[in-house]
Amino acid sequence: MNSQRKKLSAAISLALAVGYTGGALAQEEADHVEDQIVEIVVTAAFQESEADTAMPVGVLSGEALREKIGNSLGDTLKNEIGIANASFGPGVGHPVIRGQSGNRVKILQNGVGVTDASSISADHPIAVSTSLAERLEVIRGPSSLLYGSGAIGGVVNVIDNRIPESLPEEPAFVVQQSHNTVGSQDDTLIRVDGSTGNVAFHLDAFRSSNDKVEISGYAIDEEAVEVLEELIHEHLEEHHDEEDHHDEEDHHDEDEHHDEDEHGHEEEELENTNGFIGNSDAESNGGSFGFSFVGDRGFIGFSASEVEDNFGIPLGAHVHAHEEEEHHDEEEEHHDEEEHHDEEEHEDEESHGHAEEVEFIRADSKKTRYDIKGELRFDEGWIESVRATAGFSDYLLNEVEVFEDGDRAVGTSFSNEGSEGRITLTHVPVGNWTGVWGLQYTDTVFSATGEEAFIPQSDINALGIFGVERYSGANWTGEIGIRFEDNSVDPNGRCEQSGNTASVSGSVLYDVGNDANLLFSAARSERAPTVEELFSNVSSDTCASYVDYEDLVLHASSSLLEIGNPLLEEETSSNLEFGYRRFGGNFTGEFSAYHNQINNYIYLDLTGEEFEGQRLASYLARDASFTGIEGEVSFNVMEGEDSSLALGVFGDMVNAEFDSGGYVPRIPASKIGAELRWFGDNWSIHLHATRVNEQEDVAELELPTDGYTLLSLYADYHFDVGEDSSLEVFLRGENLLDEEIRNHASFLKNYAPEPGRGLMVGVRFEY
């Protein structure tokens, strides 16, 4: 870790030093690529430019966004400083912000929460498409309290303008087609915006499909899998309870039998593939329609959308899980053949039909969503404006088991239905103060049915009141935010867990000259435990963990028997951050250093026990600290009459440790990199190189990950087609060194590496 800190500190120090001596960014780049500095941050309480807002914020939009669009939200944001991708194969990726992910990162779509099952399980995708997004905003600081007290890592808002807030000056039409050599992926999208009278409308649709994802080398790191299995086996032996459900001698014999069978099956069942990831083909399609009535004092609009995904789970965790189920059935047959003859015959039939013949698993999801949004502005009085949004979602994901004979059956269905709404009031300035206050509610019903139903059907409700006030001085600006929230999780009406959380956050922005500022931010947030942390494999009758391990249900994506804890209390996070931002003059860039102390940090921990060859894990709480730095600068190298060349340097790192000792699992490795941008009036070429260092600060049962160098290229050319339309041809090369990339934040890093060398070509027509 010390070597990583030295590398990153040296890179950022060099970047800042060179940045001071370099020239300003050429105006040609600002003309060719939308200037991120002047864009308005709509997710913030006070809609201002990124440079003027008194909070840590990141904006990705326009051509900069189109250059980085990936197959998931995490994949799209992974190259931004302070952000990584927690992938579960090529089709699933969740953003990791400063080491925080899952329920600690709030995902929004047009300001309303995304209702899906992505926070419940790592193998579930975020049910939002980035291909049609106009912009992505990453928000931390006081304004994050507008959207939830649990957003310790931050808020990611996907904005697609499906409900127009203003009348477009003229109709707009966009169609784009691209092809990627990695997996022969084809993507098509179309978008229409227009108006008639005082009615504005929006229409979009997309379709994406790919074959098996190509990689460098073998998909499964067999050596790492073997080392990890031996490490886990040693850990279990060290913590083995002599008063287990089986006597020591029988358990020893069973372990030997299990190990022999497991190694024997691994070679046959896992079917390690060379040059591609097995079962990684995918299809996705969706569309939306929206309209709004726009007047002089506001608007009101409605939209409807639907997204469908079908993708394969890479061979690995799920296959291993079914192998262990098969061993369990064989052991039951061996020990209880005479006593439970009838029951065993039934189990054997189920095993033959659902475990022994399962070849792979597909995920088939569908989400239907309806949104209402409106705003009313006032010409006089104390209230300046009132905004209201509401979203109604119906989400379903089926894990489909595909058998060797070609038959299919739904193993587990995950459903999440409900609504989320918010109303905010902005008051007129009172002296140097202005503010936004509001109310938010969430009401959803989550359920899982089938063989992986380890969480009971639960009603999840939250009601929050929040406010953000801003003070504007001569050369400084301050913001303070507060939020009070009432949360409840009620499984089947018997074991309701409810509680209140309170959060407060503040930041100060001090101007240093006309083109730079200093930022200081402090926050104290509380997060209520979630349904999976409370009630995984917990009886809804007794409101406690099952006494008999035979009642536990395996979570196949993690190959663990996960056990919740209804007695968990709220997390409390205390965060300090210092930053420097420069948006004009000799260079542009930013630097941040932060420390986040989380008391009662909830995580999933191996208990040191196993049952019938399956490992047990429990949700526990320990104090943890996250410390990190991140920075990026950009400056001009050469400026000519027809073209200019700019250089950017960036890097980030985060260290996450438990206060009592040990590291937090799956923390992204540090990275440093540089980017060259050569551009003219109607073309650009970008060369991007990132060195991701090895990650050696690992949890107790986690293996280190090797470092790698990621080299990518992007180029585009714009043709004028007529007076009001243009044609853009673009090319993007990813992983040009064809490295074998094992992403440390990935749940399947030992089974599904990142894609190999790929070249994407595309064309985009805009009217």
ABEGO torsion letter per residue (X at the ends): XAAAAAAAAAAAAAAAAAAAABBBBBAAAAAABBBAAABBBAABABBBBAAABBBBBBBBBEAAAAAABBABAAAAAAABBGBBBBBBEAABBBBBBGGBBEAABBBBBGGBBBBBAAAABAABBBBBBAAABABBBBBBEAAAAAAEAABAAEBBBBBAGABBABBBABBBBBBBBBBBABGGBBBBBBBBBBBBEABBBBBBBBBBBBBBBBBBEBABBAAAAAAAAAAAAAAAAAABBAABABBAAAAAAAAAAAAAAAAAAAAAAAGBBBGBBBGABBBBBBBBBBBBBBBAAEBBBBBBBBBBBBBBBBBEAAAAAAAAAAAAAAAAAAAAAAAAAAAAAAAAAAAAAAAAABABBBBBBBBBBBBBBBBBBBABEABABBBBBBBBBBBBBBBBBBBAAGBBBBABBBBBBEBBBBBBBBBBBBEABBBBBBBBBBBBBBBBBEAABABBBBBBBBBBBBBBBBBBBAABBBBBBBBBBBBBBBBGGAABBBBBBBBBBBBBBBBBEAABBBBBBBBBBBBBBBAAAAABGBBAAAGBBBABAAABBBBAAAGBBBBBBAABBBBBBBBBBBBBBBABEABBEBBBBBBBBBBGBBBBBBAGBBBGGBBBBBBBBBBBBBBBBBBBBBBBABBBAABBBBBBBBBBBBBBBBAAEEBBBGBBBBBBBBBBBBBBAABBBBBBBBBBBBBABBBABBBBBBBBBBBBBBBBBBBBBEAABBBBBBBBBBGAAGBBBBBAABAAAAABBBBBBBBBBBBBBBX
